[in-house]
Every structure is written in structure tokens, then in C-alpha cells.
Amino acid sequence: MHHSSQKIYFSYFRLGDTAYRDKVRYYEENREAISALHYEEKFDVDADYLLCLFEIGRYERYLQKADALIEQVITDNIYQYRGENIFNELLFRKAACCYHLGKYNECTGLLRQLMRMDKENTLYSGLYIICKRRMGNDFYELVKASAMASFLLILGITVASILSPPPLRDYIGLFTGIRLGLLVYAATSLLAIEVYFQYRMYRETGMVSHKILRKIFG
């Protein structure tokens, strides 16, 4: 490695394993020098830079850069990076970026590829279930919509009972039982679908959804 290139390489990694923002800044200020690194050193820096982008939440930038490095990993048969399956790691972070940016169809497609390669990884299946929930389904959306409609009716009855003139309040009072029934239905429905979702998540991954997301996004 040339002396100046060696200086760039070691200066980058000397910033520290968790100095994500500093390393991203250093990389982007020294693009030309980094592009002149020898193959192995350049790959090392490029891979670390990409992982740093993910860690600081620059998901759009990660997606812009990921495909080129994934293609390089495939072409050059690079299997391991810091003891991890680099192809799976890059692809999973790409899926996580898509999830965070609301690109749920693209996210589930990537996760299906990953689950075919590693059926035992609970992060893949966990994020897949969370993503599918975000996308919704007919039954889930129907229950959610009916619960929201119930809350609106409860609000309407409550406002009417407050604003109506005294002679009409006795009639409005007849709706008290209906209001209570709607409240029980709406709360029970939302709780039931949430409990079912968390149960399904725990059964398949051993974790609930917030722990999955915290483990992925920190």
C-alpha cells in the first residue's frame, strides 16, 4: 500500500468502531484518496462506510450505495466480513432501510430471499411480520376501521349529550348504554388484534415487536 493511501486507511479506522458520523464525514471528505486504495483496503473501508450510514439513519444514502457493494460481494465471492456473512448483512440492512422509508413491498421481497437462505434467523422473520402488519390485510383493516368508527360515534354521543338543551338530554341519556357498548367493543377489538400480533411474533421469534425493532435500529 502506498504511504499516502496507508495513511488514509489507518486514519479512517483510527476514528473508532462506533464513531459512525466521524467516519462517514471522513469518507465523504476523502473520496478520491479512498478510491485509490488497493482492492482489499478499499473494500474494507467501503463496507464499513455503508454500515456506518445505516447506523446514523442515512437510509436513502445506504440504498443508493448498497447495490454496488452487494454486486461486488457476489462477483468476487466475498463470504465473510468481520466474522459475519457480509452478503446477508448488507441485504438485511437494505431491507431494514426499505422498512424505515415505508417501502414495504420491497422490504418483504428482500426478507423472503433472506429467509430462504437462513430460516433460523428470527430478525428476518420478525421484521417480515412487522412489515406485513404495516401493509395490512382485509380483516385487520376491517376491525381497525370499525373500532375507529365506534370511537367517533362515542365522541358524537358525548358531544350531543353536553350541547343538547335540557329537554333533550333525557333522550340522549338513552344512548348511554350504547356508548358503553361501543367503547367496550372498540377497546376489546384493538387489544385483541394487538395481542394476536404480539403472540404470533413471540411464537415465531421469541421476541415482541418493539424488541425486534430496537435490536435492528438501535
N, C-alpha and C positions, 0 to 999 in steps of 0.2 A: 504494500500500500504506500502511495506517495506520502511524503511528510505532511503536506497541507491537507490531504484527504484524511490521513490518520488523525490529524488534529480535529477536523470536523466531526469525525465518527466518535472519538472519545469525548469531545466536548458535549455532544448530544447526550450520550448516555451518562455522563458525569452529573447531569442535572438531577438524576434520581428516578427511581422506579415510579413514584407517584406524583412526579412534577409534570402532570399531564399538560397543563396550559403552557408552562415554560417550554416544554419540548415541542408542542405544536407551533409556538411562536418562533422558536429557534429553527425548526424545519422550514417554515414558510419564509424566513428571512435568509435562508441559505440554500435555496432550491438548486441553484446551478452547481454549487460545490457538492451537494449530496448526489446530484445526478451523475457526477464524475467519479463517484466511489466505485470500487471493484464490485463485482456481482454480489458476492455474499454479504459484504458490508452494506451495500445499497438495499438489498432485500431486508436485512435486519432492521435498518432504520425505517424503511417504508412500512414494514409490518407493524413496528412499534408505533409509528406516527398514526396509522389507521386505528389502532386500538385506543390511542390517546384521544382521537377525535370522538370515538364512541363514549369514552369516559367523561368528556366535558359536554356531551349533549349536542355536538355538531352533527346531527343525524343526516341532514341533506348532503353535507360535505362528505361524510362517510360513504353514502350511496354513490356519489359521483366518482369516488376513488376505488371502491371495493372491487368492482368487476375486473379491472386490470390486474390487480394483485391476485384475485382468485384464479384468473386465467393463467397467470404465471405459475401459481402453485400446481395447477393441473398439468401444464405443459412440461414443467421441469421436475415433476414427480417429487414435490416437497411435501413430506408427510408430517414432520414434527417441527414445532417452533416453541422453544422453552418448555418442552415436555408435553405439549398439547397437540392435538390433531388440528393443524392450522387451517385446513380446508373447512372442517366443521365449525371451528371457532369464527372464522370470517363469515361463513354463510349464516350462522346463528345470529351474529351481531347485525348482519344485513336484515334478517327477518325482524329482529327487535327494533331496528331503526324504522322499518316499514310500519310496524305496530304503533310506534310512538308518533309517527306522522299521519296515522289514520289510513294507511294503505293496507287494509285488512285482507283483501283478496291476494295481494302479492305476498303478504306475510304468511298466510296459511299455505300457499303453494310452496314456499321455501321450507316451511316447517314439515310439510309432508315428505319432502325429499330427505330431510334430516332424520325423521322418524323411521324411514325405510332403512337408513344406514345404521341407526343406533336406537333400537326400540326401548332400551333401558334408561335413556336419559329423560328424567322427569321434567327438566326445564323445557324441553321441546314440546312434550305433550301438554304441560301446564300452560305455556304461552298459547298453544294451539286452542285449548279450551277457552281461555280468556278471550282470544281473538274471535272465536266463533260466537261467543256470547255478545261481544260488541257488535258483530254483524247482525245478530238477532235471528229469530225464526218466527214462524207464524204464530205458534202457541204462546211463546214468550211475549211477543208484541201484543197479542190479544189480551192477555192477562194484565200486562202493564198499562195498556190503554184503558181497560175497564176500571182499573184501580184509580188512574188519574181522573177519569170521568166521575167516579164516586166522590173523590175529594172535591171536585168542582161543584157537584150537587150539594155536598155538605156545606161548602162555603156559601153557595147561593141560599140555602135554607137558613143558615146562621145570619147572613146579612138581612134577609127578609124579615126574620123574627125581631131584629133590632130596629129596623127602619119602618116597619109597618105601623099604622095607627093602632091605638089600644083596642078598638073593637075587633080588629082582625087578628090580634095576637093569639086569641083563644083558638082560632082555626089553624094558625101557624103552629101552635103547640101540638097539634095532632101529628105533625111531621117529626116530632122529637124521636119517636121510636124508629122511624125510617132513617133518620140521620145517624142514630146509633148503629143501626144495622149496616148502613153503608160504610161507616167508619171501621167496624169490625171486619167487614169483607175486604176493604181496601188494604188495611194493615196486614191482615192474615195472608192475602194473596201475594203481596210484595215480600213478606217474610218467608213464605213457603217457597217461592221461586229462588230466593237468595240462599235459603238453607239447602235446597236441592242442588244448586250450582256449587256451593262450597263442599257439600258431601261428595259430589261427583269429582270435584277437583282433588279432595283429600284421598278418595279411594284410588285414584289413578296416579297421584304424585306423592302422597304423604304430606302435602303442604296445602295451606289455603291460599287464595289468590294474592292477597297483599304480600305474603312472604315470597311468593314466586316473583312478583314484580320488583320487590326490594332486592332480591338476590340478583336479578338481571340488571336493573338500572341503578342499584345502589341507594 
